[in-house]
Amino acid sequence: MSKAASTRSSPRPGAALPPAGAARLVDSLAPLLHEWLPRQRWFAGKGRPITGFSAVAATELMPPDTSGAGPGLLHLLVRVEQRSTPDPDAPPVPVAPTDDCYQLLIGVRSALPPELAAARIGRVDEGPLAGRVVYEALHDPSLADLLLEQLRSPGSLGPLRFDRAVGIPAGLVPRLLGAEQSNSSLVYGEKYILKILRRVFPGANPDLELPLALARQGSRRVPSPVAWFEAVGADVGGGAGPQSLTLGVLQPFLRDSEDGWQLALRALADGREFTDEARALGRATGEVHLALAAALPTVSLGPQQTANLAEAMSGRLDTTAQAVPALLPYVGGLRTAFDALARSGSPSNEGAEAGGGPVTRAQRVHGDLHLGQTLRTPDGEWSLIDFEGEPARPLTERRRPQPAVRDVAGMLRSFDYAARTHQPWNPGWAERARSAFCDGYADATGTDPREDAALLRAYETDKAVYEVLYEARNRPDWLPVPMAAIHRLAGHRP
């Protein structure tokens, strides 16, 4: 990063609130947040009662106008405390040190204009904002524009630090993307897209770390970060002390691109195969994996690490089966995939190397690869986006080197998802797309992921188990889709 990118170039209008002021502000907003937060698509704690809020940091990006004539913009980092069980009659459990921290951008007005009615959070009864209306600020173009201005002028404001890699033009009109997702995104002038992370964690977020590494490597398969912002010295609890938190990343907006999920669904609706697209996507994925392996450290997983990997998968299966009883009849069949993986690393395995079991290479990977995380430009080129990884997994796990086949398994599950959501179900379409993707991946890397059948099956099973838990918590109507794969992967005949 250049010195210019870390030098404050213009005065900033706001200020960070002292800890006591931040606490008082969050306390006054707590009754409204208690009702509003669980309704947000990106809130990860659905189904568990909220027991309290605490302020991590509060910054006035634009101080609320005391006359009420103009809007104010507050940036909040709020720790949300929840029960570990949805049952209020269960024995009390101490507040976990890993209670989730969320990034909130709150607009403040004396009254909301009609066009912002849908963004309303509520009217504050007491505290520093008593009598004011607070709302989701990203719906307000004037406040969304202010956020871009902060990125255009690198520097610090309280705990917030804004950086950029290149200059950003002024006057770009913002619009909020309406698609449901685990974060929020603003498009500016159809030129850039700002991804605002909602559930934030201490440490470097892969959604910034990996695209920066790929940009240094010269990869053209991933949009390079243009600007980003972080919280510096924030203490979100858990005993780790003050750390940096990645909050948002601005990248080029691939205008006129289509995501792979919509392309696949349209092919299914038109009765077309998807093999050419899948093979090209496999090549793109392989190229990204090669670039990541060149840019960042790789490791070797020996027999014990492979056994640990299988044990972790088996543990997630047990936990998910307790949370989703529909999975219980399949546990025995599913566990055979993890047992086979553990055996594959044993020195007694035929493929064992001298002195131990076979070695599996591990590297940084996408971590949540599926058709919806890919874009195809009008000239047919594929890009991979959203490197945050599976939001439900701890950040330390998402940043850990892993076998590249994990991403392959995620994409294979995505082809199956597409085929299952189309009526009538077309399993042959999915199987041919899956095969073509692996062919393309082998073209790029020289390694066919199907050659390590135990590893691929284990990761595909682990992904399906994750999908069951996700759908049960967030989209119960979709639960039959991963359950169909569970039926197959557990060895049940149709």
C-alpha positions, 0 to 999 in steps of 0.5 A, spaced: 500 500 500 502 506 498 504 512 503 498 516 499 493 511 501 494 511 508 494 519 509 488 523 511 487 527 505 481 531 507 477 533 514 472 528 516 466 531 519 464 526 525 468 523 531 468 516 535 464 516 541 467 515 548 466 508 551 461 511 556 457 515 550 457 509 546 454 504 551 449 509 552 447 510 545 446 502 544 442 501 551 437 507 548 437 503 541 436 496 544 429 495 544 428 497 537 434 492 535 431 487 539 425 487 534 429 489 528 435 485 528 432 478 528 428 480 521 434 481 517 437 476 512 444 477 515 443 476 522 446 469 524 442 468 531 435 466 528 432 461 533 436 463 539 433 469 544 437 475 544 439 477 552 442 483 551 447 488 547 453 491 548 457 497 545 464 495 541 465 502 538 460 507 536 462 513 530 459 519 528 460 519 520 455 524 520 453 527 526 445 528 527 443 535 525 441 538 532 436 542 528 433 535 525 434 538 518 439 533 515 440 526 516 446 523 521 450 517 520 452 512 525 457 507 525 456 501 530 459 495 532 455 491 537 456 485 540 449 481 541 448 476 547 444 470 546 442 464 549 446 458 547 439 454 546 432 456 544 429 453 550 428 459 555 426 454 560 433 450 559 438 451 565 442 458 564 448 458 560 453 463 561 454 468 556 459 465 551 465 469 549 464 468 542 457 472 542 457 475 535 459 482 533 455 486 528 456 492 524 450 497 523 450 503 519 444 507 522 441 513 519 438 518 524 432 523 522 427 527 525 422 524 520 422 519 515 421 521 508 416 516 504 421 513 500 425 511 506 419 508 510 421 501 508 428 502 512 425 504 518 427 501 525 423 505 529 423 512 534 427 512 540 424 513 546 430 515 551 437 517 550 441 521 546 437 520 540 430 521 544 424 523 539 428 521 533 427 516 528 433 511 526 433 507 520 437 502 515 442 508 512 444 504 506 437 505 503 439 513 503 443 515 497 445 521 501 448 517 506 451 511 502 454 517 498 458 519 504 460 512 505 464 512 499 467 519 500 470 516 506 473 511 502 475 516 497 479 520 502 483 515 506 485 516 513 482 514 520 476 516 524 476 514 531 477 506 530 475 506 523 481 506 518 479 507 510 484 505 505 484 505 497 489 502 492 487 507 486 483 513 486 476 513 486 472 518 482 467 522 485 459 523 483 458 515 483 450 514 484 449 509 489 444 503 489 443 498 494 442 491 492 436 488 494 438 480 493 438 476 500 445 475 502 449 474 509 452 481 508 449 488 504 452 491 497 452 497 494 453 499 487 456 506 485 455 508 478 455 501 475 462 501 476 464 499 483 460 494 488 461 495 496 460 489 500 459 491 507 460 485 512 455 484 517 457 479 522 464 481 523 470 477 526 477 479 529 483 478 524 484 479 516 477 477 513 479 472 507 474 477 503 479 482 503 486 478 504 485 473 498 483 478 493 489 482 495 493 476 494 490 474 487 491 481 485 499 481 487 499 474 483 496 478 477 490 473 477 484 476 472 479 471 475 477 475 481 476 483 481 481 486 485 480 490 491 479 498 490 478 500 497 477 497 504 475 499 511 477 496 517 476 497 525 482 498 528 483 496 536 476 493 537 475 488 542 469 484 541 470 479 547 473 472 547 479 474 551 483 476 545 484 483 546 483 489 541 484 487 534 483 489 527 476 487 524 475 487 516 468 491 515 468 492 507 471 491 501 470 496 494 471 492 488 470 493 480 462 491 479 462 487 473 457 490 469 452 486 465 455 479 468 450 474 470 451 469 476 452 462 475 446 460 478 441 464 474 445 461 468 444 454 470 437 455 472 435 458 465 439 452 462 435 447 465 428 451 464 430 451 456 432 444 456 439 445 455 446 442 457 450 446 461 457 442 460 460 447 456 459 452 461 461 448 467 468 446 464 470 453 463 468 454 470 472 448 472 478 451 468 477 458 472 477 455 479 483 451 477 487 457 475 484 461 482 487 455 486 494 455 482 494 462 483 492 462 491 497 456 492 503 460 488 501 467 493 500 464 499 503 458 504 501 451 502 502 445 507 502 437 507 497 433 511 499 427 513 495 421 516 494 424 523 491 430 520 487 427 515 484 423 521 483 429 524 479 432 518 475 426 518 473 426 526 471 434 525 467 432 519 464 426 523 463 431 529 459 436 525 454 431 523 453 429 530 451 436 532 447 437 526 443 431 527 441 433 534 439 440 531 435 437 525 432 430 527 430 429 520 438 427 519 438 422 524 436 416 520 442 417 515 447 418 520 450 411 520 450 411 512 453 418 512 459 417 517 462 411 512 464 417 508 468 420 514 471 413 516 473 412 509 477 418 509 480 416 515 482 410 513 485 413 506 490 416 510 492 410 514 499 407 513 496 400 511 493 404 505 495 401 498 497 408 496 501 409 502 508 413 501 514 410 505 514 411 512 507 413 513 500 414 509 499 418 503 500 426 503 494 431 502 496 438 500 492 443 503 492 451 501 488 457 501 481 456 498 475 460 496 471 456 502 464 457 500 464 456 492 457 455 489 454 457 482 452 464 486 459 465 487 461 466 480 460 471 474 460 470 467 462 476 463 458 477 456 465 474 452 464 468 456 469 469 461 468 466 468 470 470 475 470 468 482 467 472 488 465 473 495 471 469 498 469 470 505 468 463 506 462 459 510 459 465 515 457 459 520 464 457 521 469 460 525 474 465 522 480 462 524 477 455 520 476 459 514 483 462 514 486 455 515 489 451 509 485 446 506 485 441 501 483 444 494 477 439 493 473 442 498 471 448 493 470 442 488 465 439 492 462 445 493 461 446 486 458 439 485 453 440 490 451 447 487 450 443 480 445 438 484 442 444 487 440 447 481 437 440 478 433 439 484 430 446 484 428 445 477 421 441 476 421 435 473 428 433 477 433 432 472 439 428 475 442 427 468 443 434 467 447 435 474 451 429 473 454 431 466 455 438 469 459 435 475 463 431 470 464 437 465 467 441 471 472 436 474 474 435 466 475 443 466 479 443 473 483 437 471 485 441 464 487 447 468 491 444 474 493 437 471 490 434 477 483 430 476 479 431 483 475 425 482 482 421 483 481 422 490 474 419 491 475 418 499 477 425 500 471 428 494 466 424 497 467 426 504 467 433 503 461 433 499 458 429 504 460 434 509 457 440 505 451 437 504 450 436 512 452 444 512 446 445 507 441 441 512 443 445 518 443 452 514 436 451 510 433 448 517 435 455 520 434 460 514 430 457 509 426 451 511 422 450 505 429 448 501 430 443 506 428 437 501 434 439 497 440 437 501 436 432 504 435 428 497 443 429 497 443 426 504 439 420 502 444 419 496 450 420 500 448 415 505 447 410 500 440 409 500 437 407 493 432 412 490 
